[in-house]
Amino acid sequence: MECFFKQLCLKGSPQSSEPFKPVFLTGVGILFPAPLMILKAMDFTKYKVDFTAEASKKGLSKNNVQRCLNYAEALISKGIAVIYNPSHLSALLGYKIEYLKKAALHPSYFYRDFEIAKKNGKKRAISEPLPSLKEIQVWILKDILEKVPVSPFAKAYKPKTSLTENLKFHRNQPKVFTLDLENFFPSIKIDLVEKVFLELGYSKMVANLLAKLCTRDNALPQGAPTSPYLSNLIFKEADAIIADYCKQQKIRYTRYADDLSFSGDFDENKLFEKVTNVVEKLDLRINKSKTRLMTPDKRQSVTGIVVNNKPQVAFKKRNALRQAMYYIKKFGIDEHRVYKEIKQANYLEHLLGKINFILQINPKDTEFMEYKTLLFDLKKKEDLKIRKPLPLLV
């Protein structure tokens, strides 16, 4: 089967590494209209009829046609793009196959590296794909990965899912126990990524190419649009095993990216041992320095949000914003910035972002709703100053 797909010749592959939008795309040696090749939620019955008709005109044997259809049916049933071989992927993406091969074999030339500050003062290394590779990865994300459901216990990197989904399960519990997966994305290796594509039904050749286009240095890069969703799919089985154990022990469980949260009344040592055994099978490690056990007499937090009685941003952060807003209301934004030596150009937007986050956790917080209205008014005045037309005469 692998050999057959490899030998299939695609006519009319794009001759440029730049993206293009052809009226027709070529697949499996057959010219198909673009909608048929893209296959977004297509009915397999229609695909079978159209494919068979075109294949017969091109002289493909019935045996080979059936092999193609068997392969395509498994993918179409999952709602994901049909990709027969690298040349076919090249046609679907609109990028020259040589470009795909270079990006797959020499990924270091296709990323921009930089660092951002973490909350603890350390630096986080980011590998951002260059625009063309990023466009390819977004296509893989939208046309393949996001069509596949992840664990219901995974609360991050899911469309239409907010942080509050991760918090509401852990309110007002006897214990809250949180674990952190160390060096999460870089610890997820290419063999696990390739396994995802193989299990979806892609051939070894296609799965290997897709995996290489989504990895750098044989691991998930921190900064690629495909990394978050791939991490959810790779951790899906581990989520199921951990969740099954938690159900038996009447423990509440959610996972937000690399943060695992548990709540209820349980033996945390037994739970820690169980989770450690599960994640180590994926070659992942728990960061013991970030392990937290919180009881009701202490501040219980999940992903940095207090959950003792109701989800709430920590008092220290809320109070810092209160203080800033007090001085802004009393002295004005300009005097406040001068006095506090605030040189940040987008300071108003910065404050609005923090207030919006608080309101995301607690939308009915009238105090911070008032702060938001005040800052919006200040921003409108600032925008008017910037846009004020210059005088025609002096």
N, C-alpha and C positions, 0 to 999 in steps of 0.2 A: 504493500500500500504506500509506504513512504517513498519507495523508489518510483512508483507510478506518478505520484504527485510531483516529484522532483523533475521528472522528464517532461511533464506537460509544458508546452511552449506558450507563452503569452505574447500575442502580437500587439504592437503599438504601445509598449510601455513608455512612459514619459521620458523625454530626453533631457530634462532639466531638473536640478535639485530644488528649484523654486516651486511652490504650490501652484496648482492650476485646477480648473474646473471643466473637465471635458464633458461633452454631450454624451459620449459613449465610453464605457470602460471595458477593458478586455479581461476575460477570466477563463481559465482552463481552455485556452486556445479558441474561445468562442466570443464573438462580439455581442455584448448585452447592453441594453439601455441602462443608464446609471441607476435608476431606482431598483432594478432587479439585482444589481451587484451589491448595493448598499444593504439591502435586506433588513430594513427596520420593521420588526414585528410582521414579517411577511407570512402569509399562509403557505405552508409547505406544498399543499396540493397545487396551487398556482405555479410555484417555483418548479415543481416536478414537470408540469406540462410544458412550461416555457423552456426549461433546460433541455428536456428530452428532444423537443423540436429543433432547437438550435444545434444540439450535439449531433443529431442525425444528419443535418445539412453539412456539418464539418467532417463527417465520416468516422466519428467515434464508435467503437463497438458497443453492443448492448451491455457487455460485461463491464466495460470501463465506465459507461454511463451510470450503471447501477452502483458501482463503487463510489462514484462522485456523489450520487444522491444519498447513499447511506451515510456518508461523511457529513454532507450538508444538513440532513434531517436532524442529526444529533445536536448540531449547533443552532439551527433555526428553532428547535423545540425549547431552547433556553433563551431565545430572543437575542442572541449575540451574532456578530458579523461572521459570515462564512469566509474563511481565508484558506485557499488550497495550497499555496506555496509562497515563497518570498516575492516572486514577480507579481503575483496576484495582490499581495499586500501593498506593493509599490504602486500598483494601479489604483487601488482603493484610496491610498493616502495622497496620491498625486506627487510623489517624490521618486526621483530616480533610484533604482535598486542599488546602485553604487553608493549613494548617499546613506541608505539604510545600513549597508554592510559596514561602512566606515564608522557610523554612529554606534553600531553594535560592537565592533572590534576595537575601536579606539575612543571610548566614551570620554576620556579626560579632556579631549579637544572640544567637546560639545557642552561643557559646563562652565559656569562662572562661580568662583569660590569667594566667599566672604564670611565674616563672623558677626554675630549679634550678641548683645549682652543678655545673660540669664539673670534671674532674680537674685541668685546667690553671688552675683558679681563675676562669675566665670563667663567664658565665651562659648557660644554654640556655633559649630562649623556648619555653614549652609552651602550646598551645592545646587545652584539654580541652573536648569537646562537653558541653553541658548534658544532663541525664538523658534527656529525650525524644529528642533527636537522636542521642545515643549508642545508645539502644535501636534506632533505625532503622539506624544504621551496623552494629551487631552483627548485625542480621537480614541485611543485605546481605553481610556477611562470611561468615556461616554458610550462608545459603541460595544464595549465588551464588559468591563469590570462592574460598572454601576447597574448592569442588567442582572447581576447575580446577587441574591440576598445575603446579608451577613447575619451574624448571631443577633437575636433580640436583646442580648445582654451587653452588646457593644453600643455605646452611646455617643461616640465621636465619629466624625468623618462620614456622617450619613445625611443625605439630603433631607431637608425639612425636619431636622432634629436639633434641638437646642441643648445647652448645658443643663437647663433645669430638669431635663429628662433623667439625668444622672443623679440628681439630688433628691428628688421626691421620695425615692425608695428608702432613704436612710434617715428620715426625720424621726427625732424623739425615740431613739433606740437605746437599749441597755449598754451596748458596746458598738463602737465604730472602729473598724480595723482596716488600714489602708496599706497597700504594697505598691512598690514602684519597680517597673522593669528597667533594668540598667541598659543604657545605650541602645535604645529600642530599634530604631530603623537600621543603623549600621550592623546590628547583630542578626538581622534577617537576611540570609544568604540567597544567592541566585538559584540554588537547587530547589528551594521552597517556592520561589517565584515561578520557576518553570513547572513545578508540580501543579500549581493553580491552573495554568493554561492547559496542561495535559488532562487534568481531571474535568475540564470543561468540554473536552472532546477534540482539541486541536492535535494535529500530527506532531511528532517529535521535532521535526524541522521548523514548523511554524511556532511551536511553543518555545523553543530555544531562542528564536529570533525575537519574539515578543518579550521574553524574559531579559534578554540583553539590552533591548531598547528601554527597559524600565529600571535597569540597575547600573551602578558604577562601582568599580573595584569589587565586583561580585557581591554587592549588597545593595539594599535600598538606600538611595541618596536622600538626605534630609533637604528637601526643597523641590523634588520632582512631584508633579500633580498626581501621579499614579501611586506614590509610596503610601499615603494614608489608607486608601481603600484596599490596596494589596495587603497591608498589615492586618486589616480586619478579616480579610478572606483567609489569610494564612493562620490567624489565631482562632478561626471559627471552631475547629474541632476542640481546641483547648478550652474555649469558652463553654462548649457543650459539656465537657468532662467536669470542669469546675462547677458549672451550674447544677449538674446532676447531683454532685456531692452535696452542694449547698441546699438543694431541695430536701434531700434526705435528712440533713441536720437542721432544717428550718432556719437557714441563714439567707439573708438578702444579699444578692451579688449583682454588681454592674462593673463594667470596664469602660473607662474613658481614655482612649489611646493606650498609654503605658501605665495608667493609674488604675489599679484594681481596688475596688471598695467593697467591704463586707460589713453587715450590721445584723444585730440580733443578740441572742444569748448563746454563746458557744465557747469551745475550747480553742483559743487562738493558736496554741502550739501545734495541735493536730491539723488545724486548717493551714497553717504556714507550711507544714511538712507536705501536705497534699498538693498545694499549689506549686511548691518548689519542684516536686517530682514531675508535675505536668509540664511546666514551662521549660525545664531542662531538656525535655525530649525535643524541643525546638531549638536547642542550643541557646536559650535565653537564660538570663540570671536576674535574681531579685536583688535590688539595691538595699541591703540591710540597714544602711544609715538613714534611709527614708521610710522605714517601717514605723507605723504609728498605731498605738492602741489607745482609744479615747473613750472614757466613761462619762456619764451625765454630769458629774461634778466638775468636768473640764470642758474646754471648748472642743466640740466635735466638729471636724471639718472634712469635707470631701472636695477634692480638686480646688482647695483654697477657699471654699465657701462654708460658712458655719451652718450646721443642720440640727442643732440641739432641739429647738422648738419649731422653727421655720427656716427655710433657706435664707441666708442673709450674708452679705459681704462683711468681712471681719470689722469689728468696731474701730480698730486703729486706722484702717483705710477710709472708712466712712467719716471718722472724726477729722482726718486730715483734709478731706474735701469740705467739710463743714467750716473749718477754720479759714480755708482759702475763700470760700463764698462769703463769709462774714466780712473779711477785709475788702473784698471786691464791692460788696453792697455799701460798706461804710465810706471807703476812700476812692472807689473807682478802680477800674482794671489797670489803667496806666500807672497810677501811684502805687498800687499793689505790686506791680511788676518791678518798678524801680526799687521799692523798699526791700523786696525779697531777692533782688538781683536775678530776675528770671529773664533769660535771653532767648528762650525757646520761641521760634518764629510762629509756630502753630499752637501756642499755649491755650487759646480758647478751644480749639478743636480737641486738644489733649484732655482738657477738663470735661468737655462734652462726651468724649469717648468713655471716660471713667464713670460719669453719671449714667450714661446709657447702659453700661454694664450692670450697675446697681439696679437700674429699673428693669433690666432683662430678668434678673433674679427675683425681684419683688416689684412687679409693675404697678402696684397700688400704693407705693411709697409717696405720699403727698409732699413730704419735705423735699425730696429730690426731684419730683415733678416741677416744683416751683423753681428750683435751681436751674433746671433744664430750660424753662421758659425765659428766665432772666438771661442766661447765656445766649440763647437764640436771639433775643433782642439786642444784646451787645454785639453779636456777630453781624446782624443786619446793619447796625450803625457803622461798624468797621468796614463792611463791604461798600456802603454808600460813600465813605471817605475815599476809598480806593478808586471808585468809579466816577467820582466828581469830575465833571469836564473842566478842562483848562480854560481860562479866560481868553477870549479872542483878541482883546486889546489890553494893554497895560497902562 
